Amino acid sequence: MMLRRSLQIILAAWLLNGVAMAQQGETLTLVATLKAKPGKEGTIVDLVKKYDQPTFSKLMADGTVLAWGLDAAVLHHQGEPGMYLWWTIPNYAAQDKVVTALEETEKKMKADDEQRLADAKKNKQPAPRTTEQEIMESIDFDHHHDLLLRNLVSNVGAIPDGTLPYTWLSRFKVERGKGSDFRKLWDKYEKAIWDKLVADGVIFGYGLAAEDVNSMGSGLRWFWVIMRDHAVVDKVDAAFKTDRDKRSEEERAAISRQFREVTDNSADHDDLFRAVIHASK
């Protein structure tokens, strides 16, 4: 598949489902991986909508958060988290505001629980399960992991309100000391194709990211493509095929060789997600 082959050239991965700053400098995306216990995916979605959605809506309104969402895996991999809560911010100062807002949300959650317990006691009814109990019963925290990613480049066009886009995510590793070489190759041979796909409305956007706080090993990069549906993959394939067909066989071989020299394909990993909740400016 051409999308897979082209991503092998730039290979990258997660979840950065919606950086809402089209080529306006580097931003940060925080990703909380969530593994639902059997049959509990719906509970997680309900809890995020009840408590997190109002909080992030306010943070987006004041410009603290640029985009946020909850994604679910379309392609499932054994032992891996299947849900991802993420948000994109302009800088670290914004994260302080997010933390404060989430702490206030937690206080509200506990206050709601206390009120429900008090009402049940007053009415001589059985004590209801608390939100904390629901969370612990719904999420397998042994598989929880947080990522803090810096978006090295991104270009995202308008995503219509109410759209729940797909995200193709691909992870790869750049050889030690060859990050700038990889970026030069990517800028020279890949960037213009992806920018045209955004400009033509074929894809909603794309981005290239790296961990800002290293937790998975040095040299890893993530590349993400946001799209309306699966059919977009065929159009992406065609765009890369058109570009490559214009080049000589020798040039195509040289491009492949140069990318192989700066990357280590032992870390290659692809994912496909569908947004359950998505909001971006």
C-alpha positions in Angstrom: 0.0 0.0 0.0 1.5 3.4 -1.0 0.5 5.1 2.2 2.3 2.4 4.1 5.3 2.6 1.8 5.5 6.3 1.9 5.2 6.3 5.7 8.0 3.8 5.8 10.1 6.6 4.4 9.0 9.1 7.0 7.7 6.5 9.4 6.1 7.8 12.6 3.2 7.2 14.9 0.6 8.4 17.4 -2.0 10.0 18.1 -1.8 13.4 17.7 -5.1 13.6 16.2 -5.5 17.3 15.7 -2.9 20.0 16.1 -4.8 23.1 15.3 -2.0 25.3 14.2 -1.2 25.0 10.5 2.6 25.3 10.3 2.8 27.9 13.0 5.7 26.6 15.1 6.2 23.8 17.5 3.4 22.8 19.9 3.1 20.1 22.5 0.7 17.2 22.7 0.1 15.1 25.9 -1.3 11.6 25.4 -2.7 9.4 28.1 -3.0 5.8 27.0 -6.0 3.9 28.4 -6.7 0.2 28.3 -10.4 -0.5 29.1 -11.3 -3.5 31.1 -13.6 -5.9 29.2 -16.9 -4.2 28.3 -16.0 -0.9 29.9 -15.2 1.2 26.9 -18.6 2.9 27.0 -18.1 3.8 30.7 -14.8 5.5 29.9 -16.4 7.5 27.1 -19.3 8.5 29.4 -16.9 9.7 32.1 -14.8 11.7 29.7 -17.9 13.4 28.3 -19.4 14.2 31.7 -16.2 15.6 33.4 -13.4 16.2 30.9 -15.4 17.6 27.9 -16.7 20.7 29.8 -13.2 21.4 31.2 -11.5 21.1 27.8 -14.2 23.2 26.1 -13.5 26.0 28.5 -9.7 25.6 28.0 -10.2 25.8 24.2 -12.4 28.8 24.5 -9.6 30.8 26.2 -6.9 29.5 23.9 -5.1 27.4 26.5 -5.8 24.2 24.6 -5.6 24.1 20.8 -7.2 20.7 20.3 -8.2 17.6 22.3 -9.9 14.3 21.9 -10.5 10.7 22.8 -9.5 8.1 20.2 -10.2 4.4 19.9 -8.1 1.9 18.1 -9.5 0.5 14.8 -6.6 -1.9 14.4 -6.1 -3.8 17.7 -2.7 -5.0 18.9 -2.5 -7.6 21.7 -1.5 -6.1 25.0 -1.6 -2.5 23.8 -4.0 0.3 25.1 -7.0 0.7 22.9 -8.0 4.3 23.9 -6.1 7.5 24.0 -7.0 10.8 25.7 -4.9 13.7 24.3 -4.7 17.4 24.2 -2.5 19.9 22.3 -1.1 23.1 23.8 1.1 25.9 22.6 3.7 25.7 25.4 4.5 24.4 28.9 2.9 27.4 30.5 -0.4 26.3 29.1 0.0 22.9 30.7 0.1 24.5 34.2 -3.4 25.9 33.4 -4.6 22.5 32.2 -3.4 20.8 35.4 -5.2 23.4 37.5 -8.4 22.9 35.5 -8.2 19.2 35.8 -7.6 19.4 39.5 -10.8 21.5 39.8 -12.6 18.9 37.7 -11.5 16.2 40.2 -12.8 18.3 43.1 -16.2 18.6 41.4 -16.2 14.9 40.7 -15.6 14.2 44.4 -18.2 16.8 45.5 -20.8 15.1 43.2 -20.0 11.7 44.8 -20.3 13.1 48.3 -23.7 14.7 47.5 -25.0 11.4 46.0 -23.8 9.5 49.0 -25.4 12.0 51.3 -28.7 11.9 49.4 -28.7 8.1 49.5 -28.1 8.1 53.2 -30.8 10.6 53.8 -33.3 8.6 51.8 -32.2 5.4 53.4 -31.1 4.0 50.0 -28.0 1.8 49.2 -24.8 3.8 48.8 -24.2 4.4 45.0 -20.9 3.5 43.4 -18.6 6.5 43.4 -17.0 7.9 40.2 -13.6 6.8 41.5 -14.9 3.3 41.8 -16.2 3.5 38.2 -12.8 4.6 37.0 -10.9 1.9 38.8 -13.4 -0.7 37.5 -13.1 0.5 34.0 -9.4 1.2 33.4 -6.5 -1.3 33.6 -3.9 1.0 35.0 -1.1 -1.7 34.6 -1.2 -0.7 30.9 -1.3 3.0 31.4 1.4 5.2 29.9 1.7 9.0 29.3 3.5 10.6 26.4 4.7 14.2 26.0 5.3 14.9 22.4 6.7 18.0 20.6 5.2 18.6 17.2 8.2 19.4 15.0 6.0 20.3 12.0 2.3 20.2 11.5 -0.2 21.3 8.9 -3.9 21.0 9.6 -6.7 22.5 7.7 -10.2 23.1 8.8 -12.0 20.0 10.3 -15.8 20.4 10.2 -17.5 20.5 13.5 -18.9 17.2 14.5 -16.4 15.2 12.4 -14.9 12.2 14.0 -11.8 11.7 11.8 -9.5 8.7 11.5 -5.8 9.0 12.3 -3.1 6.9 10.7 -0.2 6.8 13.1 3.3 5.4 12.3 6.3 5.2 14.6 9.9 4.9 13.5 13.4 5.4 14.8 16.0 7.9 13.5 19.6 6.8 13.8 21.6 8.5 16.6 23.1 11.8 15.4 21.1 11.7 12.1 18.0 13.7 13.1 18.9 16.7 11.0 19.8 14.5 8.0 16.4 12.8 8.2 14.6 16.1 8.5 16.3 17.5 5.4 15.4 14.4 3.4 11.8 14.6 4.6 11.5 18.3 3.8 13.0 17.7 0.3 11.1 14.6 -0.8 7.9 14.4 1.4 6.7 17.7 2.8 5.4 19.2 -0.5 3.3 16.1 -1.2 1.7 16.2 2.2 1.1 20.0 2.0 -0.6 19.6 -1.3 -2.8 16.8 0.1 -3.9 19.3 2.8 -4.4 22.2 0.4 -6.5 20.0 -1.9 -8.7 18.8 1.0 -7.7 15.2 0.5 -6.5 14.9 4.1 -7.4 17.1 7.1 -3.7 17.3 8.2 -0.5 15.7 9.1 2.3 16.1 11.6 5.8 14.9 12.6 6.6 14.6 16.3 9.2 13.4 18.8 9.1 12.9 22.6 9.9 16.0 24.5 10.2 13.9 27.7 12.0 10.7 26.7 10.2 7.6 28.0 10.3 5.1 25.1 13.9 5.4 23.9 15.9 8.0 22.0 15.4 8.7 18.3 11.8 7.8 18.0 9.6 9.9 15.7 5.8 9.8 15.2 4.1 10.7 12.0 0.3 11.2 11.9 -2.2 11.7 9.1 -5.8 12.9 9.9 -8.4 11.8 7.3 -12.1 11.7 6.8 -12.4 8.0 6.0 -10.5 5.0 4.8 -11.0 5.9 1.1 -8.5 8.7 1.6 -5.7 6.2 1.7 -6.2 5.4 -2.0 -5.8 9.1 -2.8 -2.7 9.4 -0.7 -1.3 6.3 -2.5 -2.0 7.9 -5.9 -0.3 11.2 -4.9 2.9 9.5 -3.9 2.8 7.2 -6.9 2.5 10.3 -9.2 5.5 11.9 -7.6 7.6 8.8 -7.8 6.7 8.0 -11.4 8.0 11.5 -12.4 11.4 10.5 -11.2 14.0 8.2 -12.8 14.6 4.7 -11.5 18.0 5.8 -10.3 16.5 8.8 -8.4 13.9 6.6 -6.8 16.5 4.1 -5.7 18.7 7.0 -4.3 15.8 8.4 -2.3 15.1 5.0 -0.7 18.7 4.4 0.0 19.2 7.8 1.7 16.2 7.3 4.0 17.4 3.8 4.9 20.8 5.2 5.9 19.2 7.5 8.5 16.5 5.3 10.0 16.3 2.0 11.9 13.2 0.0 10.8 13.4 -2.3 13.9 11.1 0.1 15.7 8.5 0.5 12.9 4.9 0.3 14.2 1.7 1.5 12.6 -1.8 2.2 14.1 -5.2 3.3 12.9 -7.6 5.2 15.2 -11.1 6.7 15.0 -12.0 9.7 17.1 -14.7 9.1 19.7 -14.5 12.8 20.7 -12.7 15.4 18.7 -12.4 19.2 19.0 -10.0 21.6 17.3 -10.0 25.3 16.4 
